[in-house]
Each structure stands twice: as structure tokens, then as C-alpha cells.
Amino acid sequence: MNEMEMSDLDEPRRRDILTRVLSLLEGASYDNEPTVIAHEIHRIIEGQGGEKDPYLELKRRSNGRAMEIYPDLLNRVRSAGDPLREAILLATCGNVIDYGAKNLLDLEDTIEMAEKKGFSVDDLEAFKEIEKTARTIYYIVDNSGEIILDKLLIGELLRRRGDRRVKVVVKKDPVLNDITAQDAREAGIHEIEGVEIVEIPDPGWITPDHLKDLKGADMIISKGQGNFEGLSEVKGIFFLLVCKCEIVGEFLGVDVGDMILKYSGG
């Protein structure tokens, strides 16, 4: 309940929130996606007078920390033998920045490990095959801090084709430390030539229904475990994530902390 701790709530309202959350969990279906439940909990806290975006300062600090190492990472991409793979790898490493995850992994340690180990699920060849002809790419972002490393991959994708456009898909409203349009602008995404920010029309996480509105998509890239949980059954998506829990690890056949580049097929 990090959100409640960061909200300026008195003790009676905190007790009421806990009661409501326990009631929600008791009545939740096993078929519900974890992201749906997390969104409902967020709305309970907000409805009781909690901050609309309790993670705002943490998000800004995450972006600031990531910006400190961004120039070195950009040099690493540009000097790599395979710049696209390096950009994908580093962007995926950014997925460790997640205040909603039980296992918080260290970014710099993750980068060092990733350089040695690579992807445990590696659909890079499929990525390259589709990327080389894709003119319109939708890039579903995940967390603050992480988005700074996403700029490495977005920039590389745009560098590879002058006629390409990358449409960055963001949340409508704050949920945990996930990216909103405001967060994306603060990270400077809108300043990259060839980038457009696209906001999903509803609060909460992106759903398979939202994908129907992604017009003219030649390629879809999705960041983060939450988006993977909600969209894994949809064909034609490249998922970039760090495995953060044993359940997802068992599903993918990997360990917690492993790097994933998975294509859901066409």
C-alpha cells in the first residue's frame, strides 16, 4: 500500500481504505488481471481524498536519476556493433524502475547483468524482420525513469528510417508511477522529431480493446510486466520486460530478474 503511505490521509480514512480494499480483494475473480485490481485500489485511495498522483515526486526523481546515466548509455548504443540490439537491451533494463513491483531490482546492476547474459527469451530476429519495413510504430510505455531509457530505443528506431513515425502510448490518468502525457512531456519525448504522444481514452491500463484504436500500426512494442499481463494473448506485439515475479517467470520459463524480448506472433 505504498500509495496510501504517500498520501496525506488521516487514520480513519486509512482504516476505511483498508476495509474497502479487503472487500474488493475478497470479491475479486481469479480471472481478473492484476492490473485491473491495482487500478481499482488506486481509485479507492483517490476517492477517499488521497493524492491523484502520489508518485509524482518519485517519478520526477526517477527521471532525474536516469538522465544522469543517459549520455553514457547513448554512447554505448552508438558505439555498439549492433546498435538496435543494444538499444532494445538497455530500454528493457529500464523496466526495473517500478514502485509497484514486489521485487525492486537495481538498474545499474541489471544493465551489467544484461550485457553478460542477454535475453532469456530472445525474439530479436523477428523484431528486426518486422522493424525494417515498419513506418508507423506504436510504443506502449510503462514507468517513469524507464522512459528515459526508452528514448534510446525510440531514437534508434527513428534513426534507421527517415520516413518513420513512433507513436508513444501513455496512460490517461496517474496509476502508480506509470507514464501519463504530462510525464512523457517532462521526459522530453515530445521534443524528438518523428514522435507523437497518444493517450489511451480510458483510465487504467491499456486493454486489448484499446489496440483496435491504434490506427495504421506496422509494429507494436509494449514495455513492462503489467502490459504483458494484460496483452499477452494479443497477436503481433513485441514485449520488452524484466521478469519481476515467480508467476510470470513460470509462465515464460525464466527466473525473476531475467530479460525478456518476446513476440506474440502474427
Buried (B, 14 or more C-beta within 10 A) or exposed (E): EEBBEBBEBEEEBBEEBEEBBEEBEEEEEEEEBBBBBBBBBBBBBBEBEBBEBBBBEBBBEBBEBBBEBBEEBBEBBBEBEEBBBBBBBBBBBBBBBBBBBEEEBEBEEBBEBBEEEBBBBBBBEBBEEBBEEBEBBBBBBBBBBBBBBBBBBBBBBBBBBEEBBBBBBBBBBBBBBBBBBBBBEBBBBEEBEBBBBBBBEBEBBBBEEBBEEBEEBBBBBBBBBBBBBBBBEBEBBBBBBBBBBEEBBEEBEBEBBBBBBBBBEE
